[in-house]
């Protein structure tokens, strides 16, 4: 365990001299084991001579009307402890005026067509706000490598595209989704689930597993297997209120055809009670066994 330093400004963050590579893990706080896994992976990547920075910033630009900006958990003391236990050297927790001096930015990063699909269709403007803050934090922290979780697969794909299209000098590393013992993907929003909500929410990961088990039969079978589970879940109390189930190309998040071969992502989003959850599973078609 390390005792990370707390930096509130970029000047404070960049004060001590650097000797090795810097890795950054961007979060909105409320750190859990999924974040800790990202931090530990970052520590391994940069080694003892490198530096691991964890950012904690609740970004107002990526919350739409009626979303949970005000009730989003803010637990900096606990986050600091989790970051230190996982091996972070610094926690960068800037105020809004450090990230957005002068108020909300007039010039923003636009996610383009990929940002209008799936999550983007249900949360208009979300990905523009996400990419804008990621771009800002990359400039403020100046990392050599940035790590993101596979759980937010569309976000990960868009960040990779932004880094490539806009020539950011940073390596993007994906880390597999971390799940609880019962299969539920770890999320800061899981704390909002009642016991009954959680029992219903488990159907999301069960649908993905059912689909994974028939991957050798092709995309049509994968879609059908997942829909069977989710149809039954819609009858539960509380119901799983499905926003989408989509089998997409990870490069642009367009639906893949039934004769698709190669990589794909099966993505799902649903509301359970008052909590909206997302999950996904990477799949490979035509190369059986490689994704198992």
C-alpha atoms as one frame of an Amber mdcrd trajectory, in Angstrom:
protein
   0.000   0.000   0.000   1.178   3.491  -0.842   0.062   6.838   0.537  -0.760
   8.841  -2.588  -0.423  12.573  -2.688  -3.548  14.609  -3.288  -3.368  17.169
  -6.086  -6.128  19.694  -6.677  -4.482  21.469  -9.612  -2.386  20.412 -12.579
   0.479  22.469 -11.176   0.413  20.443  -7.961   0.232  17.200  -9.917   3.262
  18.040 -12.033   5.351  19.411  -9.172   7.469  16.358  -8.270   9.917  15.237
 -11.002   9.027  12.172 -13.080  11.507   9.406 -13.747   9.392   6.746 -15.451
   6.172   6.414 -17.423   2.917   7.866 -16.107  -0.335   5.900 -16.226  -3.698
   7.518 -15.567  -6.956   5.921 -14.455  -9.900   8.303 -14.902 -12.843   7.967
 -12.525 -15.841   9.882 -11.241 -15.120   8.621  -7.742 -17.087   6.096  -5.674
 -14.212   3.706  -6.299 -14.841  -0.041  -6.153 -12.937  -3.211  -6.993 -13.306
  -2.541 -10.709 -11.408   0.722 -10.311  -8.883  -0.977  -8.034  -8.228  -3.542
 -10.764  -7.526  -0.720 -13.227  -5.119   0.882 -10.768  -3.292  -2.389 -10.061
  -2.991  -3.044 -13.797  -1.603   0.453 -14.272   0.936  -0.196 -11.526   2.108
  -3.337 -13.296   2.345  -1.553 -16.640   4.574   1.300 -15.494   6.552  -0.612
 -12.884   8.164   0.610  -9.704   9.816   3.567 -11.460   6.587   4.747 -13.063
   3.762   6.849 -11.681   0.063   5.982 -11.392  -2.395   8.875 -11.234  -6.070
   8.390 -10.418  -8.389  11.225 -11.388 -11.576  11.830  -9.412 -13.922  14.252
 -11.113 -17.702  14.127 -11.483 -18.087  15.585 -14.948 -21.281  17.644 -15.298
 -21.066  17.660 -19.112 -21.940  13.971 -19.428 -25.117  14.059 -17.325 -28.348
  14.782 -19.135 -31.592  16.293 -17.770 -33.099  14.072 -15.085 -29.931  11.996
 -14.653 -28.230  11.463 -11.315 -25.617  14.245 -11.215 -26.706  15.576  -7.830
 -27.055  12.178  -6.159 -23.933  10.703  -7.741 -21.823   9.543  -4.770 -18.918
  11.749  -3.762 -16.639   9.838  -1.406 -13.166  11.331  -1.785 -11.770  10.107
   1.541 -12.777   6.520   0.776 -11.578   6.893  -2.825  -8.190   8.074  -1.587
  -7.888   4.965   0.575  -8.876   2.605  -2.258  -6.428   4.289  -4.638  -3.590
   3.985  -2.140  -4.344   0.354  -1.364  -4.263  -0.453  -5.093  -0.926   1.276
  -5.630  -1.656   4.808  -6.871   1.004   7.480  -6.440  -1.324  10.465  -6.791
  -5.023  11.296  -6.723  -5.918  14.249  -8.939  -9.235  15.646  -7.678  -9.703
  19.007  -9.383 -12.534  21.444  -8.833 -14.790  22.235 -11.767 -13.042  25.548
 -12.441  -9.692  23.750 -12.782 -11.094  21.531 -15.524 -13.410  24.134 -17.041
 -11.961  27.580 -16.279 -14.520  30.211 -17.123 -17.442  27.797 -16.998 -18.700
  25.203 -19.444 -16.521  25.117 -22.573 -17.871  26.591 -25.777 -15.621  24.312
 -27.852 -16.153  20.594 -27.230 -15.199  17.256 -28.711 -17.993  15.748 -30.805
 -18.409  11.996 -30.745 -19.757  11.797 -34.305 -22.039   9.039 -35.645 -20.738
   6.365 -33.245 -21.701   8.620 -30.356 -25.310   8.729 -31.516 -25.818   4.950
 -31.362 -26.962   2.797 -28.415 -26.014   4.776 -25.281 -25.816   7.948 -27.349
 -29.390   7.506 -28.573 -30.694   7.119 -25.027 -28.418   9.788 -23.538 -28.052
  12.551 -26.158 -24.879  14.558 -25.699 -23.437  12.140 -23.132 -20.504  11.031
 -25.255 -19.662  14.584 -26.331 -19.342  15.480 -22.652 -17.377  12.332 -21.893
 -14.873  12.835 -24.710 -14.467  16.511 -23.842 -13.499  15.739 -20.247 -11.252
  12.837 -21.257  -9.449  15.129 -23.691  -9.105  17.773 -20.974  -7.828  15.284
 -18.405  -5.332  13.838 -20.874  -3.939  17.334 -21.357  -3.965  18.079 -17.619
  -2.322  14.814 -16.521  -0.020  14.179 -19.536   0.081  10.369 -19.251   1.987
   7.903 -21.390  -0.811   5.346 -20.984  -4.474   5.580 -19.926  -6.514   2.609
 -18.754 -10.281   2.144 -19.169 -12.652  -0.683 -18.324 -14.247  -2.898 -20.952
 -17.567  -2.575 -19.081 -18.101   0.789 -20.771 -17.373  -0.674 -24.187 -18.833
   2.122 -26.303 -16.998   4.726 -24.239 -13.762   2.780 -24.687 -14.270   2.554
 -28.451 -14.919   6.287 -28.710 -11.873   7.192 -26.622  -9.707   4.999 -28.839
 -11.168   6.684 -31.911 -10.618  10.168 -30.500  -7.002   9.384 -29.600  -6.390
   8.042 -33.107  -8.285  10.711 -35.025  -6.897  13.653 -33.041  -3.348  12.298
 -32.602  -3.186  12.204 -28.818   0.257  10.893 -27.790  -1.089   8.295 -25.364
  -1.579   4.528 -25.357  -5.101   3.347 -24.473  -5.284   0.044 -22.580  -8.542
  -1.857 -22.017  -9.058  -3.876 -18.829 -11.690  -6.666 -18.715 -14.940  -6.111
 -16.811 -14.764  -6.968 -13.112 -17.808  -8.801 -11.757 -19.139  -9.580  -8.337
 -19.375 -13.219  -7.254 -22.957 -13.470  -8.553 -21.983 -12.139 -11.997 -23.220
  -8.555 -11.681 -20.805  -6.149 -13.348 -19.275  -3.817 -10.778 -20.642  -0.282
 -10.988 -20.863   2.701  -8.677 -24.605   2.661  -9.354 -25.035  -0.834  -7.878
 -25.351   0.814  -4.458 -28.742   2.146  -5.550 -30.154  -1.383  -6.022 -32.476
  -2.891  -3.424 -32.281  -6.639  -2.792 -35.204  -7.184  -5.168 -33.651  -4.880
  -7.774 -30.408  -6.787  -7.592 -32.111 -10.146  -8.123 -33.638  -8.784 -11.326
 -30.436  -7.029 -12.403 -28.591 -10.356 -12.436 -30.585 -11.281 -15.541 -28.400
  -8.941 -17.573 -25.246 -10.957 -17.013 -27.240 -14.199 -17.350 -28.450 -13.078
 -20.762 -24.876 -12.373 -21.845 -23.704 -15.749 -20.569 -26.557 -17.536 -22.366
 -25.487 -15.802 -25.569 -21.831 -16.664 -25.037 -22.716 -20.321 -24.655 -24.091
 -20.494 -28.220 -21.488 -18.328 -29.949 -20.455 -21.235 -32.177 -23.963 -21.141
 -33.715 -23.519 -17.602 -34.994 -24.905 -14.102 -34.400 -28.557 -15.059 -34.878
 -28.373 -17.676 -32.139 -26.538 -15.275 -29.849 -29.219 -12.617 -30.206 -32.011
 -15.153 -29.688 -30.465 -16.682 -26.556 -30.047 -13.302 -24.910 -33.559 -12.159
 -25.833 -35.096 -15.296 -24.305 -33.531 -14.479 -20.928 -34.416 -10.798 -21.116
 -38.016 -11.496 -22.157 -38.470 -13.569 -19.009 -36.713 -10.886 -16.964 -39.274
  -8.331 -18.137 -41.908 -10.314 -16.219 -40.008 -10.222 -12.909 -40.737  -7.957
  -9.946 -39.263  -5.457 -10.409 -39.071  -5.927 -14.168 -35.956  -5.529 -16.267
 -37.002  -2.664 -18.537 -34.807  -3.139 -21.603 -33.426  -0.133 -23.455 -31.461
  -2.147 -25.997 -29.716  -5.390 -26.751 -27.298  -5.028 -29.645 -24.627  -7.187
 -31.244 -22.190  -4.704 -32.726 -18.870  -4.262 -34.437 -16.432  -2.940 -31.789
 -14.876  -0.573 -34.345 -17.983   1.556 -34.908 -20.849   0.013 -32.874 -23.006
  -0.776 -35.888 -25.039  -3.999 -35.826 -23.244  -6.992 -37.318 -24.999  -9.212
 -39.908 -25.951 -12.828 -39.228 -23.001 -14.047 -41.309 -20.493 -11.923 -39.397
 -17.118 -13.423 -38.515 -14.516 -11.952 -36.223 -14.908  -9.744 -33.160 -18.196
  -8.371 -31.881 -19.618  -6.920 -28.682 -22.992  -7.940 -27.258 -24.162  -4.838
 -25.383 -27.208  -4.454 -23.146 -28.767  -1.591 -21.202 -31.828  -1.685 -18.983
 -33.471   0.024 -16.059 -34.164  -1.957 -12.898 -36.220  -0.011 -10.388 -34.833
   3.511 -10.580 -31.322   2.429 -11.616 -30.081   2.199 -15.181 -27.411  -0.448
 -15.789 -25.223  -1.400 -18.739 -23.203  -4.515 -19.453 -21.541  -6.214 -22.398
 -19.567  -9.238 -23.491 -16.888  -9.411 -26.197 -17.411 -12.342 -28.580 -15.516
 -13.857 -31.493 -17.324 -15.555 -34.366 -15.606 -17.980 -36.688 -12.674 -18.608
 -34.333 -14.342 -20.848 -31.822 -12.745 -21.204 -28.455 -10.659 -18.025 -28.630
 -13.163 -15.978 -26.629 -13.836 -18.652 -24.036
